[in-house]
Amino acid sequence: MSDALEEVFRREAGRCTATLIRVLGDIDLAEDAVAEAFAIAAEQWPTRGVPPNPGGWITTTARNRAIDRLRRESTRDDRHLAAHRLHTDTMDSDHNPELDRLDDFVEVVADDQLRLMFLCAHPALASDAQVALILRLLAGLSTEEIARAFLVPEATMAQRIVRAKRKLHDNHASYRIPRAAELPDRLAPVLAAVYLIYTEGHTATSGPALTRTDLSAEAIRLGRTLAELMPDEPEVVGLLALMLLTECRRATRTDSEGRLVRLSDQDRTRWDRALIGEGHELVRACLRRNQPGLFQIQAAIAAVHADAPTPGSTDWAQILALYDQLYVIRPDPVVALNRAVAVAEAHGPDPGLAALAEVDPASVDHYQPYHAARADLLARAGRHDEAGTAYDRAIELTTNQVERDFLIQRRSDL
């Protein structure tokens, strides 16, 4: 039952929280109500069984708990209004202009989670805080998973999330519904959050499986919804293309026994041609706009990989050129790391190591992919002792069991 409840939590907690925040306009109250609902589920489901619609059960239970709490504690008019709206689902908007704006926003953005993403992308918050809050509240990612995405310690990320929620609460920002004209200004953190949801699904931070298909599927769903909502935004199209051209390889990333398979060893005949075709069409649409951006360039890189029928036919020179362009837009350690790998594929391990040496070690000391990539390049360069040390550090930082087993095997192969 604990496994079943955990699966429901991973799949439904974000949706339920988003729905309650929309209705309540209060982040803390919505979070508390959903948490109480899952606590009740932990007590009742082992004896009564999992309901046919667990997400609906959680939302209804959370809604009822919120009504009870508002009835007990409400002393302000806005609390009474929230309780009344929870109970009736309707309210005369003439008496509440803010609800008029909410109804307008619902018409523009029909998806609860996506709507609340735009709400969390409030200009009162720093960009990192916007993305972190979206991931914590609406994607259901743990603080550890979010911290890994931002290359910061878990305690630091926990403080950022708490401060962001407090700032929204203190400024009543969570009640301010953005108009349709404001959406483009809030788009960047929403795209960043959707992409980080996808990357966590592509390679899970921890656990026995390499991937979390629920997160990847949800990110692609949000990407498609965004593309329908904002079809003239090139970065929206680029993000969807990037996810599709990455997702096409999912079936070949592990073997029949669940072991990780490197890109160079994957059976490319099993890549999803439908996703590749759709992704290529979206990339071509981006190229026609000639407004290159972060996600569009990454999608172009993924398209080059998808074009190659064999690993040896991959156009690494083109990939390197695209990484050079990407680094101009975002000169951060992760892009520098990926560029160094492309240098190694195009020119050999020694030039790749030289490019990797330009990355500030302090900025990537806790970033597992840096140490794993460095270990691989050192091994290819014949520097096995140094490679062993790098593998040891990568293994130490790896909490996903499939990745860990792969690195241990590579370490022993030295």
Secondary structure, 3 states (H helix, E strand, C coil): CHHHHHHHHHHHHHHHHHHHHHHHCCHHHHHHHHHHHHHHHHHHHHHHCCCCCHHHHHHHHHHHHHHHHHHHHCCCHHHHHHHHHHHHCCCCHHHCHHHHHHHHHHHHCCCHHHHHHHHHCCCCCCHHHHHHHHHHHCCCCCHHHHHHHHCCCHHHHHHHHHHHHHHHHHCCHHHCCCCHHHHHHHHHHHHHHHHHHHHHHHCCCEECCCCCHHHHHHHHHHHHHHHHHCCCCHHHHHHHHHHHHHHCCHHHCECCCCCECCHHHCCHHHCCHHHHHHHHHHHHHHHHHCCCCHHHHHHHHHHHHHHCCCHHHCCHHHHHHHHHHHHHHCCCHHHHHHHHHHHHHHHCHHHHHHHHCCCCHHHHCCCHHHHHHHHHHHHHCCCHHHHHHHHHHHHHHCEEHHHHHHHHHHHHHC
